[in-house]
Amino acid sequence: MPLNPVVAEVTDRIRERSREHRADYLARMAAAHDKGRGSRLLSCGNLAHAFAASPLLDKKLLKAGQSVNIGVVNAYNDMLSAHQPLGAYPDLIKAAAREEMCTAQVAGGVPAMCDGVTQGQPGMELSLFSREVIALSTAVSLSHNIFDAALCLGVCDKIVPGLFIGALSFGHLPVLFVPAGPMESGIPNKQKAKVREEYAAGLVGREALLESEAASYHAAGTCTFYGTANSNQMLMELMGVHLPGTAFVNPDTPLRTALTREAAKRAIALARSGEAPMCRVIDERAVVNGLIGLMATGGSTNHTLHMVAMARAAGIVITWEDFDQISRATPLLARVYPNGSADVNHFQAAGGMAFLTRELLDAGLLHEDVTTVAGTLRAYTQEPGLDGDTLVWRDAPATSLDLDILRPASNPFDHEGGLRVLEGNIGRSVIKISAVAPEHRVVEAPARVFHDQDDFLAAFKRGELDQDMVVVVRFQGPQANGMPELHSLTPALCLLQDRGRKVALITDGRMSGASGKVPAAIHLTPEAADGGPIARIRDGDIIRLDATAGTLEVKAEGFAAREVERFVQPQSGLGRELFAPFRQLAAPAELGAGLFFQETL
C-alpha cells in the first residue's frame, strides 16, 4: 500500500521546517561519533575510577577495552508500582552482558514521581518539570563517556519523555528503552469511575472509595488504563526503540525476564555492528509514526507537550497543526479506557501492538522505511513468546480477537483519530474527543471561573454548580505553577454531565492522560500568567466550545479590550520554591512547555 498522502505531506512539511535544526543535531552526533566511544577514550586514572568497584571479570574486560560496555540509566523506585520491577533489572542485564563477554554498569538513576500519588496535591506542580530534571539526570549519567550503548529503564508519564530527551544528546550510541509492563487487571475501569462519581456525590464514603482504588491499583506494574504511561510504551514501539512486543508484557513473568535480557544482548549487537544509533532511529518519519500511533489508539493528551519536546531534542520541529492533520487522516483502531471499557491487558490479548502495527503498515499509514533497533518496522508486526526457554517472535493474529477493543483499518471505530486543535479569541488549545460522545462535543454556556481546582470542588460540594456551564480553571500553566494535571475535577464534571447538564472545561493546565468523557479544552496558550486572553474571562461570559468546528470563543462585547486579571499562585512548599527558575524559563505549552531549545521561540 502506498503511503497515505496526508502522512507524506505532513512528513515533508516537518522535514522542511526542521532542516536547519536537524542538520545541526546530526552534525553534533557525527562529531561525537568521530571521537570514538567507550573506555578507550579514558585516561588510566579515569578508567581506574570507573571500574574500581567492579567484579574481577568486568575489570578484566574493561581494562582490555575491546568489549561493549552498556550504560544503564534506571528510574527505579519501589513506591511507583510501574517502576518497582526495575530494581531487579541491572543484575539481569549484567548477567546477559557477561554471556557476551561484555559489561554493563548502572550509569545513574533518575527521579520518577507518580502522578497517581500527587493528583490534587501540591507536589503535582513539580510533575511536568520532572521531565526536564530526568533529561538532565540522564545526561549526567551518561556523561562519564565510558559507554558504547545505553539502556533506559523507565515507564511512566514524564519519565520516558525525559529519558528520551536526555538520551538523544548521546544519539551517536545505540539506545534501547526497557519497560516493566502493566500490572494484571484489577476491577473494571468503569466500576472504578462509578465509585469515584458516587464519592463526589456523597453517596459513598472514603472507606468505599479507598477499597475501590486499591482493587484497581493493586500490584507491581503500570496502571492498566490507557493514560500517558501506556501511551509512552506504544510510542517507544512505533518509534523503534523497544524490542518488538515489549510494551505490554506483565512484570515478573518468564517472558518479561527474557525480553529484558534480550535488550542487553541487542544493545551489544548494535554497538558491535555500528547499526541503529539513536540519532538515525529517531528521524522525521519515526516521529510521524509516533503521532499516527497516538491518534490510532486515542492516546494521552500529555503527548501534545511531550512529543514536541522529544522531537525537538532530535532537531525535529513539530506543531499542533501536525497533530491535528494527522488525527484527521488516522482511523481510530483501539478502544481502551478511558475511550472504552477495556484495559491494556485486554488490548494485548486482542492482538496488541503487533496487530495494530501491521494494520497501520498495510493501510499505508506508517513509514516502513525507517531504522529501528530491531532492524525494520515490519519486525514489530510480530509478538514475543517463549519456546521452552528460548525467546521467539511470531506473527500477530490474523484477525482481532475482540472487535470491541481492537479493529482492522478497514473497519475502524472512527475514521478519524482522537485529537483536535481549538482556536478562537481565547487562544489555542487541544481537546481529546475519542472518549467524548458526539452529543457532548459542542457546549455553549456561561463561564464559571476558578483559580484552583480545590475552589471548584468546594463550590461543587456546596451545591453551587448544578447548572449548564463552562468551567474555567486558569493560572495553571507552566509559568504560573508548573502546569499540574487537574484530574481531580473529572468525577464532579462527569457527575454533572450525567445529570443532564451541558458542561465543559477550559484550562491552561493539563488533564490526566486518562482524559475522559467531558469535553476539555486544555493546554490553552497563551496562559493566564503570560497575559493570555483566558485571564480576561469573567463569571457569566458566554463561551462556545465547538470540537467539531475546532473553535473556542467568548461571546462578550469588548472582550479583547478588557484588562487581564493578575494572580500569583503559591510557589513554595514541597520543594516548589526550588523550581522558580523552571517557571521563569518554561516555553509555552504549544512549544512543549520545556526549558531546552528555546531558539525555536
N, C-alpha and C positions, 0 to 999 in steps of 0.2 A: 504494500500500500504506500503510495507517495505521501510525503509529509504534508500534513494539513496546511493549507495556505496561510491561515491566521497564525499558526505556530511559526511558520517560516518567516512571516512578515515581522512578528514581534521579535524573533531572534535576530533578524537582520538589523532592526532598529536598535536593539540593545547593543549589538556588536559595533555599530557605527557610533552610537552615543558614548561607548566605553573605550573607543580606540586609543585615546591618549593615556588614560589611566591603566588600561590593560597592558599596553606596551611598557609602561614604566614598571609595573609589577613583574612582568616576565623578565625584564632586564635585570631587576634585582635578584630574582630567583636564579637566573643564568649566572650572575656573578657569584652567588653563594655556591652554586654547583661547581663552578670552575675552581673555587678554593679548596674543594675536597670536603670530606666529611669524616666524622668518627674520631677514634682515638689517635689516629695517625697525625692529626693536627696539633696535638697537645705536646707541651714540653714534658720532660721526665717528671718534674715536680708536679705539674698539673695532673699527669696521668696517675702518679702515685697517690695523690689525694683522692682521685676518682675511684680507685679500686681498693683502697686501704681496708675497708670492711668486707670485701667480697670473699666468697669461698675460694679455696685454693684453685679449683679448676677454672673458675671465672677469672681469677687473677692471671693465670697462665694464658688464657685466651686473649685477655685484654692487653697483656704485655706484648704478645706476638703481633697484635694489630692487624690480623688478617681475617678475623671473623666479624660478623654483623653484631652490633650492639643496639638493642632496642631500648628506646626511652619510653617508659610508661608514665603517662600523666593520669592520675587517679582522682576521681571525685568521690571516693568512698567516704561515707559516714554511716553509722548504724541507727541514726534517727530517721533518715529518709528511706522509706521502705524500698524504693526503686534502686537505691544505691547500696543498701546493706549487702547484697551478694557480691559486690565488687571487692570486698575485703579479702576474699579468697583468690581473686584473680591473679595477683602478682606471682604467687607460688606456682599456679598452673602455667603461666606464661614463661616463667624462668625455666621450669622443667621442660617445656616444649622446645624452648630455645636451645637448651643443653643437648637435646637429642639431635640437633642440627650442628652441634659443636659451635654454638653461638651463645650470646649472653643477653640478658635483659636486666635493666635496673629501673627502679621506681625513681623517675626524674623529679617528681614533685607531686604535691597534692593541690587541689583547687577547692575552694568553698562550694558547697552545694546546699542551698537552702530549699526548704519545702514550702511552696505556696499554699499547700493544703493546711499547713500548720499556721501560717501567718495571715490567711484570709481574714479580713476585717480587723486586723491588728496593726499597730504602728510599724512593726517590722516589715510589713508588705511594702513599705515605701523604699526599702533597700533592694527589693526583688529585681527590678529591671536593671538597676545599676550593678547588680551582682554579675550580670553578663560581662560587663567591662572588666570587673575585678578578675573574673575567671580567665578572660582573654589575656590580661596582663600576667596572671599567675602561670598560665600555660607558656607564655614567652619566657618568663623567668625560669621555669622548669627545664625548658629545652635549651636555654642559653649557655649551658655548660659545654655544648658543642662537641660532645663525645659520642653522639648517637648517629646511627646510619638509617634508622627508621623510627617511627613513633606509633604507639597505640594510645588512643584517647578513650578512657573509660568513663562513661557518663551516659545519662539517660534523660533527665528531666528538663524542665521548662527553659531556664536561662543557661543551663549547664552545657548542653550540646552546642547551642549557638556560640557561647563563649569559648569553648574548646576549639570550635571550628575557626573562629576569627583568629585566635592565637596561633593555631597550627598552620594557618595559611602564611604566616610570616616565616615559616620553615618549610614552605611549599616545594623546595628542592628535594625534600625527603619523601619517601612513601609514607603515608599516614593512613591507618585504619581506625575506624571507630568500633568500639566493642561495648554493646549494651548488656543488660541483665535480663530483660524480658518482663512481661506482665505477670502480676500475681494471678493465681487461679480465681475464677469468678466467685463473687460473693452474692449477696442478694441482688435482684434485678435493679438496674439503674432507675427505672420508673418508680419502683417501690421506694427507693431512697428519696427521690424527688418528692413523692407524695407525702412522706413523713416530714420533710423539710417544710412543705407548704402547710401541713397541719400544725406544725410547731409555730410557724409565722402567724397562723390564725388563732393561736391559743387553744387548739383542740387537744394537743398532747404536750407533755412536759419535757423537761431537759433529759430525764432518765430514758424516756422512749426514743428521743432524738439520738442520744449517745449510743444506745443499743443498736439503732439502725445504722448509724455511721460506722460503728465498729464491725458490724456484719458486712459492710461494703469494703472497708479498708482493713483487711484482716490478716495480711501475711506479707512476706517479703516479695518485692516486685513492684512494677509500675501500676498505678491506679488503672483500672480496666476501661474507663470511659475514653473516648477519643478526643482528648484535650491536647495541650501543647506537647506534653512528654511523648505521647504516642505519635503525634504528627511529626515530631523530631525523628523518630525511628523510620517512619515512612520516607521522609526526606533523605536520610542517610543512605537508604537503599537505592532510591531512584537517582540520587546524585553520585552513586558509585563508590562510596567509601565504606560500606558494610560488606562483609561476605554475603552472598545471596541467601535470603531467607532468614537472616539473623534477627530481625526486628522483634518478632512476637512469639519466640520460643520461651516457655516458662523457665524461671530460675531453678537452680538446684535439681536439674534433671541431667541424665547422661548426655542428651543431645546438646544442651547448653554448654556443658563442660567440653564436649568435643569441638564445638564452634569456637570457644574461647582459645583452646589450644591451637586450632587451625588458624586463627587470626595471627598468632605469633609466627607460625610457620610461613604463612603467606607474606607477612611483612619481610621476613628474611629472604624469601624467594625474590620479592620485588627489589629489595636492596641489592641483592647479588646481580640481578639482571639489568638494573638501571631503569626498569619499566615503571610506568604509572606513578611518577612523583605527583604529589597533591596539586601542584600548580598546573599540571596538564589534565588531571582528572576533573578539576573544577574550572570549567570554562563557561562561555555563554550558553552552550547547548545544555550542559549539566544543570545550570541554574533554571533554565526554562523547563527542563524535565521535572525539577522540583516543584515549580509553580503548577505544572499540569497535575502532578500528583496531589497537591494541596487542594485543587479545585475538584478533582475527580472523587475525592474522599470526603469533602466537606470539612477540611482540616481547620486548625486553630487560627483565629484572627490575630493572635500574637505574632504570627509569621509575616504579617504586613509590616511589622517592625524588624523582626529578626532577619528575614531574607534580604531586606535592603542592606542591613549592616553586614551580613555574611558575604553577600555578593561583592560589596564594595571592598572587603578585605582582599579579594582576588582581582581587584581592578575593574570590576564589572558594575555598571550603574543601571539599576532598575528603578522603576517608578510605580506608583499606584495605578497609573493607566495601563501598565503592562499586566498587573494583576487582573484588572477589570476586563481587558480584552481577552486574556487567556481564559478567564472564567466564562465568558460568553461563548467560547468555542469548545469548551470541555464538558462532556457529559458527566453527570453525577452517577457514579457506579457503585457507591457504597453507602449504606445507612447504618452508622454506628453511633451510639448515644454520644451527644445529645440530638443528633438528627435522625435517630432511630432508637429502637429499644435494645438492640444487641450491644455487646461489648467487644473488645478487640480479640478475646479468645474465640468468640463466635465467628468473628470476621476471619480469623486464622483457620478455623475449622471449615468454613465455607469455601476456602481456596486461597485466601490471604494475599500477600504481596505478589506471589508468583503468578497467580491468576490475573490479578489487577495489571501487573506489568505486561503480561502477554497481550491482554485485551487492548491496552493503550498502544503498545507497539504495533499490533496488527491493524489497528484503526488509523495508523499514521499520525498519532498524537504525541509520540515521543521521538526524540533524536536517537536513533540506534547507533549512529556512527560516533560514539563517544568512547573515551578511555575510562575504564573502571578498574578497581583493584582486583576484580575477577576476570579482567580481560575485555569483555564486551557487556553491553546491557542485556543482550539476549540470555546471558547466563543467569539473569535474575528472574527468568521465567521458570526456573526450577526451584524446588524446595528441598531443604536438607532432611536427612534421616540417617538412621544407623542400620548397617548391615552387620549384625554382630557388634563388634567394637569399631567397625570401620565407618567413617563419615562418608556418605554418598549424597548425591543430588539427583532428584527425579523430576520429571516434567510435572507441572501443575495439573490439577484435574482438568479434564476436557471441558466440563461444564461446571457452573457454580453449584455447590451442594446445598445452597439455601438462597433462593432468589429474593427473599425478603431482606437479605443482608448485603449480597454482592451480586452484581449483574454484569452481563456482557455489554460491550459498547453498542451492540445492535439493539439492545433493549434496556436503556438506562432508566433510572428513577426520574431523571430530568435531563433535558437536552442541554442544559447549562449548568455551570458549577455553582458554588455556594457563596460567592462574594460579589459585592457591588461597591463602587465608589459613589458617595453622595456629595453634591456640591450645591452651594447657594450662598445667600447673604450672611450665613453664619460661619462659613468656611468650608473645608473639605474634611470628609471622614470616610470610614469604611463601615460596612454592615455585612454581617453573615446572615444569609437568608435561607440556607439549606434546612434549618430547623424551624423556620417561621412559616406558618401556614399562609397561603396566598391571601386569605381574607384579612390578615393582620399586617400586610406589608405596606399599607398606606394608612397613616394616622394623622388626623388634623384635630388639635385640641389645645386648650390653654396650657401655658407653661407653669410648672411649679419648680422653683429654683432653690437649690441647696449647695452648700459649700463642703459638705461632708456626708458620707453615706450614713453615719450614725444619726445625723439630724433627720434624714429621710426616714430611717427606721423608727425613730422616736415619734415622728409625726404619724407614721403608719399605725403604730401601736395606740396612739391617742384617737384613732378613728377619723383622722382629718383628710385621708387620701382616697376615700371610696368614691371616685369620680373619674370621668374621662380626663386624661392629662398627658402632657409630655414632660417627663421628669428630666430636669437639667441639673446635673451634678458637675460643677466646674471647679477650677483651681486644683485639678488633679493631673495636670500634665507633667512632663519631665522636669521643667524648670520650677514648677510650683512645689512638688513634693516627691518627685521620682516616679510618677505615673503608676500608682498602685492599681492592681486589679480591684474591681468593685463587685465581686461575685456575691457578696452578702446581700446585694439588692435583689438578686434573682428570685428567691422564694416569694417575697412580698409582691413583686411585679407580676410574677406568674399567677399568683392567687387573685390579684385584681383583674387580670385578663380572663381568668376562668370564671369570674363573677359577671362577665359580660362587659366590663369596662374597656374602652379603647385607650391603651397605654403604650408609651414608647419611652425610650431613654436616649438622651443626648449627653455626651460627656467628652472632655478632653483627656480623660483617663482611659484605663483598659477594663475590659471584662475578662472573665476567665476564658481559657482556651475551650472550655465547655459552654460557651455562649449558647443560650437556648432559644425558647420559643417566643420571647418578647422582642420586637424589633428594637435594635440598639445601634445608634449611630455613635461610634466610638473613635478614639484616637483623633478627635477633632483638632484641626490645626488651622490657623494659629491658635495656641492655647490661651486661656484667660490670663495667665501670669505674664504673657507676652503681649497683652493688649488686644487679644483676638476678639472678634465680634460676639462670641459667646458671653463675654463679660458685660455686654450691653442688654442682655435679655432680662426682663422683669416678670414677676409673677403676673399671670393673666394674659401675656402676649400669646397670640395665636400662632402656633408653629405647625407646619405641614412637613411631615417626613414621608416621602414617596420613594420606596425602594424600587418600584417598577420603573419609574421615570428617572431615578438617580438624582433626586433633588432634595434639598433641605433648606427650608425658608421660614423666616419670621415674617408674619404679616402684621406689621406695625408701622404706622406712618411716622416718618422721621427717625426710623431705627438707626440708619447709618450715621446720623448726626449726634446721637446720644453720647454722653460721657461713659467711658468704661468704668466699671466698678473695680476698686482696688481691694485686694485681700491678701494677707500673708498667712500661709499655713504654718502651724507649729513645726519647727525644724530641729528639735532636739529630743533626746531620749532614745534609748535602744540603739545608740550609735549613729543616729541620723545627722548629728552635728558634724560628723567626720566626712559626710558626703556633700557638704556645701559646695566644694569645687566642681563636683559632678553636676549638680543642679545648674550651676552657672555656665558650664560649658556644653550642656546637652543640646544636641541638634533637635529640630522639630520632629514630631512623630513621622511625618512623611519621608524624612531622610534617615529614619532608623532609630531616632532618639538616643544616639550613641555619642561617644566622645571622640572617636577616631575619624580620620579622613575628612576633616572639616573643609577642605578645599573645594568640596562639591557644593558648598552652600552658596 
